[in-house]
Amino acid sequence: MSANTLSEDGTRVMSGSTTPSSAIPFGEAFRVWMKIGLLSFGGPAGQIAMMHRILVEEKKWIDESRFLHALNYCMLLPGPEAQQLTVYVGWLLHGVRGGLVAGVLFVLPGALVIMVLSALYAGYGELAIVQAIFFGIKAAVLAVVIGAVRKLGSKVLKNGAMISIAICSFIAIFFLDLPFPLIVVAAAATGYIGGITRPQTFAVIGGHSTADEQKDSALQTPAPGGTGNAVLISLLLWLAPVITLAVLLGVGNVFTEIAVFFSKMAVVTFGGAYAVLAYMAQEAVETHGWLIPGEMLDGLGLAETTPGPLIMVTQFVGFLGAYRNPGVLDPMMAGLLGATLTIWVTFAPCFLWIFLGAPYVERLRKNIRLSAALSAVTAAVVGVVINLAVWFAINVVFGQVDKTTYGIVTLLKPQLDSLDPAALGLSIIACIAMLVMRMGMMTVLAGSAALGVAIQLFL
């Protein structure tokens, strides 16, 4: 049996096997991560599909089973699963520095673009042409979310057990208003028990072929605790601005509220970007009043049409929250600071979760019970995405929506006389174009924006 040795960044590499640095040059990996960051349009479903095509099919840097195992773990984590997946694979290839480079390059291009678009939206959003463009984009965003439900459901809901978990998740969050962390725990427990009693139904890890094992030899074989320094630095970088703002500005200042809110969101919003959106839409719109539902959809439209993770919509929310509560600062400067702070506290924890947990998850990747638990959580996420699709649909086609509680049941009640026929018709057209005619997302977004302008300006 080969002996194990520790590499410089704390991972354990089998002696006699090909090391990550010699198997995959770091410079080549850098270029690939830059390419992924620049081309990562289409939300998490499209981004994960693109990474799968490049990393598994084209480059063959990681095998199918290991890619899915990493994805299921990232789906379990709070925050954006696509960005965390890049950190995970980058770490597998080149340790901590690989994870840092992969994660930063995935976020940076979109962050710069969203910063500029948020400023333009805040400064010129009242213009009729801008409103008309976003009127059309909202319809396309609804089609994108519905498409994400279909894609994710087709990959995850393979049997009655997974379908049941997704349905229960939707009922729990849409009708009972239960916190998503509770739903995650219940789904994970169900999957873990299912992995014991019915492993054929719940477990998704397949066997490894000889070719897969050869690929694995070029990846990190991690030692738990080996990323300790990276964990501590990530934790410090995340929390230091939050604590500093709370001490200097007080808890009522908008910048403190942004730092605390998005830090809390980074901890409690499990299930990936779409689950984050469901939580953020409710809190940012209904609790903090930083923006209205229509603007939330506008922000999502910006995030869908720019590279980077879909969770970049948080940057838009942070910009508007600070822009409208600037204090002694110039509103535009306050917006830029609010957006930067939002991005920082949103993504710093993503590195922490990977460096902290991935070494242990990798060592347990052939554990059927863990795989079953992760698969059940992914099925529960499908229910959350359905919840998001319904929420968006109601707010796109109705101008006024009320929230009513009947005992333990919560219902969204749209005012029927606030129905917008143009928005409904445009949403149907966008759904047909994307889901039936299978037109590309960017084509549908551009077409919907053009139709929105035509409807708003000429009808």
N, C-alpha and C positions, 0 to 999 in steps of 0.2 A: 504494500500500500504506500502511496506517495506521501511524503511528509508535507505539512503545511507551514508556510512562513508568512509573516506579516509584511504587507507593503508599507510604503511611507505614509499613506493616508489612513492606515488602520484596517484595511481590508485584508482578508486572508486569501492567499493565492496558492494553489497546489504547485509544489515544485515539480519541474519536469513538464508542466503544461505551458501553453503559449500565454504570455502575460498580456493584459489588455493593451498596454502602450505599444507593444510590438505588433500585435494582431491588427489593431485599428489605429492608425496614426491620429494623434490628437488634432493636428491641423485639418485632416480630412473630416473628422467629426465636427470640428468648428464650422466648416463650410456647410455641412449638412444641416446643422442646427440653425444656422443663419437662413438657409433656404426654407426650412420648415417655418421659421418665424415670419418670413416675408410672405409665404404662401398659405398661411394658416387661416383661411377664410372659412366661413360656414358654420361656426359654432362647434361645440365639442364633438358632435357626431361626425362632421366632416373632417375635423382636425385629427381625430383618432383614426379615422379611415385612411387619411393621408400618411400619418406616421406608420401605420401598419403596412401600407404599400411600400414606403421607402425603406423602413428599418427591417421588416420581415421578408418582404417579397423581393425587393430590388437589391439592397445591400446585404441582406441575410446576416445581419449582425446579431439577431436575437430570434429564437424560434417561436412558433405560434403559442405553445403552451405557456412559456415564460412570459410572453407579451400579455396574454390574457390574465395570467396570475397577477402581474403588476397592475393591470387595468382594474381588476376587481378590488385590489387593495386601495387604489386611488379613488375608486367609487365609494369606498367605505369612509374615506377621510373627509373632514370639512374642507370646503373650498373647491376650486376648479380642477376637475380630474384630468383634463387634457394637459394643463401646465405641469401638474404634479407627475404625470406620466413621463413627460420629457425629463424632469429632474431625476426620476427613478432610473430611466434607461441611460441617461447621461452618467449617472453614478455607477451603474453596472459596467459601463464601458471604461470610464476613466476615474472612478472614485469621486471624492468630494469636488474637486475642481471641474470634473466633467458634469456633475449635477448642477453646479453653480452656473457654468457657461450655458448649458442647455436651457435651464430655466429662465435666465435673464434674456437670452436671445429670443425666446419664445414670446416674451412680454414686451420688449423694448420697442419694436416697430409700431405695434398697435397703440402703445401708450402715447407715443409722440403724435400719432395721427388723431387719436381721440382728444388729446389736449387741445389741438388746434380747432377741431370741429366743435368741441364744447364751448370754446370761446366765441366762435362764430354763431353758434346757436343762441348763446346768452345775449350777444350783442345785436343780432339781427333776426331773432326768432319770430318777431312780430310781423315781419314782412310777409305779404300774401304769398309770394312765390315759395318762400321757405315753408310756410304752413302747408301749402299744397303738396310739396314734395313729401313731407313727413306724413301727410294724410294717406298718400299712396303707399309709403314704406310700411306703415302699420299693418296694412292688409297682407303684405308679403311676409312680415314677421310672423303673423299668425300662421301662415302656410308653412313657414320654416319650423315653427314649434311643433305643429301637427306632424310634419315630416320626421322630426326627431323622435316623436312618440312611436311612429311606425318603425323606424330603423332600429331604435333601441329595443322595442318590444319584440321584433322579429329575431333579434340575437339572443334575448334573455328568456322570453316566455316560451320555453320549449315544451312545457307540460302543464297539467292542471294545477300542480302545486305552486308553480311559479306564477301562473295567472291568478290564482287565489291570493297570493301574497300581494301582487300588484293591486288587485281590487280592494283588499282590506286597507292597503296603504292610502289609496285614493279616498276611501270613505273616512278614514281616520283624520286626514288632513283637511279635506274639503268640507265635510259635514260636521265633524266633531271638533275641528280646530285643535287637534292634539299637536304637541310640539314634535318636530321631526326627529330630534335625538331619541325620543321615546320610541318612535316608529322604527328607527334604525336598530335599537337594542332588541326590540321584539322580533324584528325580522332576522337579526343575527342569531338570536337564541333559537328561533324556529329552524333556521338552516342548520345550526350545529346539531340539534336533536335529530333533524332529518338525515344528516350525514351519518348518524349512528344507526337509525332505524331503517332508512330507505336511501342508502348511498347512491344507488343507480339513478334516483330521481333528482337528488339535490347536488351531487358532486359534479364538477365540470372539468376537472383536471384529467387530461388524457395521458397515455403513456408516452415516454420519450423514445424516439428512434435513435439509432446510432448516429445519424447526422445531427440530430438535436443535441446529443451529448457532446459532439465535437464542437458545436457552436458554443455550448455552455463553457467549454474549457477556456474560451477567450474572454469570458466575463468574470466579474468579481465573484469570488466565493467568500462572502463577508463574515467577519467576526463581530458578534454583538458587542457594542461598546466602542468599536473602533472609530466611530464618527463622533465621539464625545465632544471634542473641541468644536467641531462644526455645529453641533447641537447648541452648545452654550453661546457661541457667537450669534447664531440665528435668533436665539431667545432674547439676547441682549439688544440686538438691532431692532427687533420687533417692539419690545416693551419700553425701551428707553425714551422714544419720542412721546409715547402715551403718558408715561409718568411725568415727564418734564412739562408737558402742556397742562396737565391737571394741576401741577404745583404752581406754575407761573400764571396761568390764565384763569384757573378755577373751573368748576364742573359745569357752569352754565354757559361758558363760551362755546361758540359754534365749532371752533377747531378742536376743542377738547371733546365735544359731542361726536364729531366725525371720527376722531381717533378711537374713542371708546366704542362707538357703535360698530365700526367696521372691524375692530379687533374682536369684539364679542361675536360678530358674524363669522369671523374666521374660525372661531372655536365651535359654535353650535350649529352651523349650517352644513350638515352632512349631505352627501349624495351628489356632489358635483355642481356644475354651474347652474343648471336649471333649478335645482333645489335651492341654491343661493338666491336666485332671482325671485322665487316664490316668497321667501322670507323677507328679502330686502324690499320688494314692492309693497308688502304690507306695512313694514315698519317705516320706511322712508316717506311713504305717501300718507298713511293714516296716523302714525304716531308723531313723527317729527314735522310733517308738513313741508318738507323741503321741495316737493314738486307734486304735481297732480298725476292721476293715472295715465292720461294722454301723453304727458311728458316722459313718463316711465317707458312707454312704448317707443317714443322717439329715441330715447337713449339706447334701448335695445336694438332699434334699427341701425343706429350708428355702430354699435358693437358687431352686428351681423355683417355689415358691409366693409369692415376694416379688418386687417390681419390681427391675430392674437386671440387670446381666450375670450369667450363670451362675457366672462365676469368683468371685462373692462368697462362694462356699463356702470360699475361702481364709481369709476373715475368721473363719469358724467354726473352721477348723483352728488358726489362730493363737491364737484365744481359748482353746481347750481346751489347746493346748500350753503356754501361759503359766499358765493356771489350775491346771494339775496340777504345775507347777514354779515356784511363785511366789517362792521364795527368802525374803527378809525382808518381802516385800509381802503385803498381804491378797490371798487368791486371786482374789476378784472384781476387785479393782483391777488385779492382774497380768493377768487375762484381758482387761480393757478395753484396757489398754496394748498387750498382744500383738495384739489385733484391729486397733487403730488403726495400729500399726506395719506389720502385714501389708497392710492396704489401701494405705498410703502407698507401700510399695516395690513393690506389685503394679501400681498404676495410673500412677505417675509415669513409668515407662519408656514407657507407651503414647503419651503426648504426645511424648516424644522421638522415637520411631520415625516418627510421622507428620510432625512438623516437619522431621525430617532427610531422610526419603526421598520424601515425597509430591511435592515440587516436581519432582524428577527423573522420578518415575513418570508424573506428569501430562504432561510433555513427550514421553514415550515411549508415550503411551496408544494411538497408532495403529500401534505397532510390532508386527507379527504375531508375531515370534519371542518377544518379551517376553510377549505375551498367551498364547502357547502354553505357555511355561514356567509362568506363573501358573496356567493351567488344569490342567496336570499336577499341580502341587502341591495344588490343591483336590481332585483325584481321589484323591491319596494320603491326604488328610485323611479321606476317606470310609472308607478302610481302618482308620484310627486310631479313628474313631468306632465301627466294628464291633468292634474290639478292646475298647473301653470297654463296649459293650453286653454282650459275652460275659463280661467280668470281673464286671460287675454281676450278670448273670443267675446266674452260678455262686455268687456270695457272697450273693445273696438267698435262693436255695432250698436251699443247703447250709450247715450250721452249721460245718463244718470243711473247709478246703481246703488242700492241701499243694502245694508247688512243687518239682518234680523236674526234674533236668537229665540229658539223655542226649546226651553229646557236645556238639554245638553247638545242639541242640534243647532248649527249655525247655517243660515242660508243667504246667498247673494240674490237679491230681488231686483232685477232691472225694471225701470219704469218703461212700460211698453210704449208710451207715447213719445219716448226719447229715442226710439229706434231710428237709425240713420240708414235709409235705403241705399244710398250711394256707397257707404262703407261696407254694408252687407254684400252688395253686388260685387264690389271690387275684391272683397275677401274670397268670395266664391270663385271668381276668375283666377285669383292667385293660387288658390288651392288646386283647381283643375290643372293649371299650367304646371305646377310643381309636382303634384302627386299622381295625376293621370297622364299628362303629356310628358312628364319627366324632364321638363326644362331645367336648366341649371339655375342655382340659387341667384347668382349675380344677374342673370338675364331676367328672372322674375322680379327681383328687386328694382332693376332699372325700368322694366316695363310698368310695374306698379307705380313707381314714382312719376313716370310720364303720364299715366292715366290719372293719377291724383291731381297733377297740374291741370290737365284738360277738364276734369270734373269741377274742380274748385274755381277755376278762372273763367270757364266758358259756358258752364251750365247754370 
